[in-house]
Amino acid sequence: MSSNYQPPAGWAPPGAQFRTSGNFSRTALGTLISLVVTPIGIGLAAKGALDTRQWVIVGSAGDRWGSNGQIIGGALLLFLVALSAAYSPAGTVIAGLVWGLLPGVMQIVSPEDTWRLIDESSVLSPELRLAVHNWVLGGFALVIGLMLIAAGIAATLRRR
């Protein structure tokens, strides 16, 4: 007798007709989380970088650990977004497009409009506006955007 039992053709376990893959809900949840966490990570890292620049210029290392902590916190949040590509690659790609690639390309094509859009943001404090503008101006938005898109594409290709 064979230990490799094959069920009859067309047979499915009871309740199989009610199961779904959950791909839409997984993609929607992953996209929502990525779109929310990415700007928080970028904001933390940008603010920490601006603060680091200030203490380097002034020569005071008084708040050095606070600014470095912000950079590390922002990097960890962006790491989590990249890691979430294993759960929902589309969310990571969309976050990379919205919060990285598009602002980075916009900065290259029309720097005046980029400054105006960041400056008119009522959600950001004046100090955070300056930090985000420096982040985009320095090319970090473009780099982060491409890295997140690459993480999403790599996760998609790995699944196949």
C-alpha positions in Angstrom: 0.0 0.0 0.0 1.3 3.4 -0.9 1.8 6.0 1.8 1.3 8.8 -0.8 -2.5 9.1 -0.8 -4.0 11.3 -3.5 -7.5 12.7 -3.1 -10.0 12.2 -5.9 -10.1 14.7 -8.7 -12.1 17.8 -7.9 -12.2 17.1 -4.1 -11.7 20.1 -1.8 -11.8 20.1 2.0 -15.0 21.3 3.7 -15.3 25.1 3.8 -12.7 25.6 1.1 -15.2 27.6 -1.0 -15.3 30.2 1.8 -11.5 30.7 2.0 -9.9 33.6 0.3 -6.3 34.4 -0.2 -6.7 37.8 1.6 -4.4 39.5 -0.9 -6.5 42.6 -1.2 -6.8 43.1 2.6 -3.1 42.3 3.0 -2.1 44.8 0.3 -4.4 47.5 1.6 -3.2 47.1 5.2 0.5 47.0 4.1 0.1 50.1 1.9 -1.7 52.0 4.7 1.0 51.2 7.3 3.8 51.9 4.8 2.3 55.3 3.8 2.0 56.3 7.5 5.3 55.0 8.9 7.5 56.2 6.0 7.0 59.9 6.5 7.4 59.5 10.3 10.7 57.8 9.7 11.8 60.4 7.2 10.8 63.2 9.5 12.7 61.7 12.4 15.8 61.1 10.4 15.7 64.5 8.7 15.2 66.3 12.1 18.0 64.3 13.6 20.3 65.2 10.7 19.4 68.9 11.0 20.1 68.9 14.7 23.4 67.0 14.1 24.4 69.7 11.6 23.6 72.4 14.2 25.7 70.9 16.9 28.6 70.3 14.5 28.5 73.9 13.3 28.1 75.4 16.8 30.7 73.0 18.2 28.5 71.9 21.1 27.9 68.2 21.6 25.3 68.8 24.3 22.3 67.2 22.5 24.4 64.8 20.4 22.7 61.7 21.7 19.2 63.2 21.1 19.8 63.9 17.5 21.6 60.6 16.9 18.7 58.9 18.6 16.3 60.6 16.1 18.4 59.4 13.2 18.5 55.9 14.5 14.8 55.9 15.2 14.0 57.1 11.7 16.3 54.6 10.2 14.6 51.8 12.2 11.2 52.9 11.0 12.4 52.9 7.4 14.0 49.5 8.0 10.6 48.3 9.1 8.9 49.7 6.0 11.5 47.9 3.9 11.0 44.7 5.9 7.2 45.0 5.5 7.8 44.1 1.8 7.8 40.5 2.9 4.2 41.0 4.0 3.0 43.4 1.3 5.5 44.4 -1.5 3.0 46.8 -3.1 2.8 48.9 0.1 6.6 49.3 0.2 6.7 50.2 -3.5 3.9 52.8 -3.2 5.5 54.4 -0.1 8.8 54.6 -1.9 7.1 56.3 -4.9 5.0 58.7 -2.8 7.5 59.7 -0.1 10.8 59.2 -2.0 11.0 59.0 -5.7 8.4 61.6 -6.6 9.7 64.3 -4.2 13.3 63.5 -5.3 12.5 63.8 -9.0 10.4 66.9 -8.3 13.4 68.5 -6.5 15.6 67.8 -9.6 13.0 69.1 -12.1 11.6 72.0 -10.2 13.4 73.0 -6.9 11.3 76.1 -6.4 8.1 74.2 -6.4 9.5 71.6 -4.0 10.5 74.4 -1.6 7.0 76.0 -1.9 5.2 72.7 -1.3 7.2 71.9 1.8 7.0 75.5 3.1 3.2 75.6 2.6 2.7 72.4 4.6 0.7 73.3 7.7 1.3 69.9 9.3 5.0 70.5 9.8 6.6 72.9 12.2 9.0 75.5 10.8 12.0 73.5 12.0 10.8 70.3 10.6 10.0 72.0 7.2 13.6 73.1 7.1 14.8 69.5 8.0 12.6 67.9 5.3 13.7 70.4 2.7 17.3 69.7 3.5 16.5 66.0 3.3 15.0 66.3 -0.2 17.6 68.8 -1.3 20.5 66.5 -0.3 19.0 63.7 -2.4 18.1 61.4 0.5 14.4 61.3 -0.5 15.4 59.9 -3.9 17.8 57.4 -2.4 15.2 56.2 0.2 12.5 56.0 -2.5 14.6 53.9 -4.8 15.7 51.6 -1.9 12.1 51.0 -0.8 11.0 50.4 -4.4 13.9 47.9 -4.8 12.9 46.1 -1.6 9.3 45.8 -2.8 10.4 44.5 -6.2 12.9 42.1 -4.7 10.1 40.7 -2.4 7.8 40.3 -5.3 10.4 38.5 -7.4 11.3 36.3 -4.4 7.7 35.1 -4.1 7.7 33.8 -7.7 
